[in-house]
Amino acid sequence: MDTVVDLGRSHSGPLSHATRLLGICFLAAGGTVARKQRNVTIDDKYGDESTSVVPTYLPSHAWSSGPRNDLNAKPNVSMAYNGTWHDSTHWINNTEVIANFGFTGVSIYVYCIIANTPQGPFFHAFADYHFFLDGDFVGEYRHDVERIPDYFYNFPVYVNTTMQNTFHNFSIVVNSTEKAVLLLFDYATYTVVEEDPEVTSTSARSAAPTSCSSPPTTDQSTNNAEEKVEVIVQVGAALGVLAFFILAGAFIFHLKKNTKIAILQGTTLCCMAHVPKNLAMSIYRRIVRLLASRSGESGDLVGDNKGQPSIAQGRSQNKEFELNYLPQYAP
């Protein structure tokens, strides 16, 4: 069985490669609006793919770069990252073995090749690794030999996703006092948070003072003038149509009123041709008052459609009716 101890937490059993990749994808997608995350790989042989800085292996004589035919550990080259790894066996009472590298990021994933079944009398597959981040002990990984497949590939022996986006120094240290330990370091992946230049430049342009804006071009001025002329023409046409309807309504109202007056006068003259003038005028005034009172209700001839006229307005209207509807007797 193998055990991973990370900041006081223990996990048994190998973690799946699919779970590891899924975790990296979630980390990469968690950037903010103005910042983005990027994963960078540190290969055991070729180093950091961004800076080309290669990890440091101490002591140098205790390490070998695989694959090599004279090494006892012979993993499948096609399963190793870039087909390489660094091999070291630490013997009891020997100087501690260290693999060290630096990076700037918010998370780190360290991958090793874990040997399982011993392949010879001089081959030791026990794993006992201690991890240090910025000089502090942060966890360990232990694995005893199992009678199952010879190697675990792309195996995450240490994972940390709670770091600040600053420079960090990481070390794998082997100094076991129990028995010999085999370390096959393959690669590490860290996540760095970077400023998004595209978003930053957009924000800078938005914050720029308006006085720096370029003046409008000639084409823009011409288009604006044409739009203003078109608006004026449309407003003028609308006002003209409105004036036409107002005049037409006034003319129809005036024509309707005059027609009623002419009919009333003609009827009065016809019916009262042989009635004495004083009596005719008395009867006519009564008719006019009656018409005035009705017209105040219906609004056909005079009055305000919005409400009943006052007493003073009624008297004034009666006088107006008397003058308008007075029959014109021949002298």
C-alpha positions, -999 to 999 in steps of 0.1 A, spaced: 0 0 0 11 36 -6 3 66 16 4 103 7 6 127 36 -1 163 26 -4 190 54 -16 164 79 -40 146 56 -35 109 45 -48 93 14 -45 56 5 -43 41 -30 -30 56 -63 -49 87 -76 -62 82 -111 -47 101 -141 -81 112 -152 -88 129 -118 -55 147 -120 -62 161 -154 -97 171 -144 -83 191 -114 -58 209 -136 -86 219 -161 -107 233 -133 -77 253 -120 -70 267 -155 -106 278 -160 -108 297 -127 -92 329 -138 -107 364 -130 -118 389 -155 -85 407 -158 -62 377 -151 -58 342 -166 -41 310 -155 -16 289 -174 -1 255 -167 37 251 -171 56 218 -170 90 213 -156 106 182 -172 133 163 -153 158 166 -181 147 196 -203 135 218 -174 109 246 -172 92 250 -206 89 287 -200 124 295 -185 144 265 -196 157 262 -160 166 226 -152 160 211 -117 190 207 -94 199 171 -83 221 166 -52 245 150 -48 251 149 -85 269 115 -84 238 99 -68 217 106 -98 213 91 -133 193 103 -162 171 76 -177 167 56 -198 200 38 -194 207 1 -200 230 -1 -169 203 10 -145 183 -16 -126 150 3 -130 137 1 -165 103 18 -169 86 19 -203 101 49 -221 69 57 -240 50 61 -207 74 87 -193 70 124 -200 93 133 -229 107 97 -226 130 107 -197 133 105 -159 159 110 -132 168 79 -112 184 78 -77 186 51 -50 192 62 -14 210 37 8 207 37 46 232 60 63 241 77 30 238 115 23 203 125 17 191 127 -20 175 159 -32 156 171 -63 150 208 -62 134 234 -85 118 268 -83 86 283 -99 61 311 -96 25 300 -93 -5 292 -72 -4 254 -75 21 226 -80 17 189 -91 48 166 -87 48 134 -107 70 103 -102 73 68 -117 65 44 -89 81 10 -90 62 -20 -77 76 -55 -82 113 -60 -74 132 -70 -106 165 -83 -91 186 -86 -60 200 -51 -63 167 -34 -72 148 -17 -44 113 -4 -50 104 11 -16 93 48 -17 97 72 12 97 109 0 96 141 21 85 174 5 96 209 14 80 241 1 99 273 8 119 256 35 89 242 53 80 205 55 46 201 38 41 164 33 54 129 25 47 99 3 53 62 11 48 32 -10 55 -5 -3 60 -31 -30 29 -48 -44 25 -78 -66 7 -59 -93 20 -41 -125 56 -32 -124 52 6 -125 27 34 -119 32 62 -144 23 99 -142 17 94 -105 11 125 -84 31 121 -52 25 157 -41 -3 183 -49 -8 218 -35 -34 242 -48 -35 268 -20 -3 289 -27 1 326 -33 11 337 -68 47 343 -59 81 325 -63 83 292 -45 111 267 -39 103 230 -39 124 200 -28 120 163 -28 142 149 0 150 112 6 168 103 38 152 71 50 167 51 79 145 20 74 157 6 41 169 16 6 146 40 -13 141 43 -51 132 77 -65 122 81 -102 114 118 -107 95 124 -140 81 159 -141 61 187 -123 34 210 -134 26 244 -118 -2 269 -125 8 305 -129 -16 335 -128 -8 361 -155 -23 395 -164 -45 394 -195 -29 421 -218 -60 422 -239 -83 430 -210 -58 454 -195 -54 474 -227 -92 476 -230 -95 489 -194 -68 515 -201 -86 528 -232 -119 531 -212 -102 551 -185 -85 575 -209 -97 612 -207 -122 623 -233 -99 651 -244 -77 625 -261 -105 614 -284 -98 619 -321 -120 646 -338 -149 635 -360 -141 629 -397 -156 648 -426 -178 618 -435 -192 618 -400 -200 656 -402 -217 651 -436 -238 623 -423 -248 643 -392 -259 673 -414 -280 650 -437 -297 634 -407 -306 669 -393 -321 680 -426 -341 649 -428 -355 654 -393 -365 690 -401 -383 679 -433 -402 652 -414 -412 677 -386 -424 703 -411 -445 678 -430 -461 666 -398 -469 702 -387 -484 710 -422 -507 680 -420 -518 690 -385 -526 726 -396 -546 713 -425 -569 692 -403 -573 721 -378 -584 745 -406 -607 719 -422 -624 713 -389 -629 750 -382 -643 755 -417 -668 726 -413 -679 739 -379 -684 774 -392 -704 760 -422 -726 739 -400 -734 768 -377 -743 792 -406 -765 765 -421 -785 761 -389 -789 799 -386 -801 802 -422 -826 774 -417 -839 789 -385 -842 824 -400 -860 811 -431 -884 790 -410 -892 819 -387 -899 843 -416 -921 818 -433 -941 810 -402 -944 845 -388 -949 865 -419 -984 876 -408 -977 878 -370 -973 913 -355 -937 922 -350 -937 926 -312 -954 892 -307 -931 875 -332 -900 889 -314 -913 877 -281 -919 842 -294 -886 842 -312 -866 851 -280 -882 822 -262 -871 799 -290 -836 813 -289 -834 809 -251 -845 773 -255 -820 766 -282 -793 783 -260 -800 761 -230 -799 729 -252 -768 740 -270 -751 744 -237 -758 707 -229 -750 692 -263 -723 716 -275 -737 715 -311 -738 753 -316 -718 770 -288 -705 762 -253 -677 742 -238 -678 704 -244 -658 699 -212 -686 710 -188 -718 730 -183 -715 768 -189 -720 792 -159 -750 815 -155 -731 845 -168 -719 825 -198 -755 814 -205 -768 849 -205 -740 860 -229 -747 831 -251 -785 839 -251 -777 875 -262 -754 862 -290 -782 838 -301 -807 866 -302 -785 886 -325 -775 857 -347 -809 842 -351 -829 875 -352 -851 874 -384 -842 901 -408 -876 918 -415 -880 940 -445 -882 976 -435 
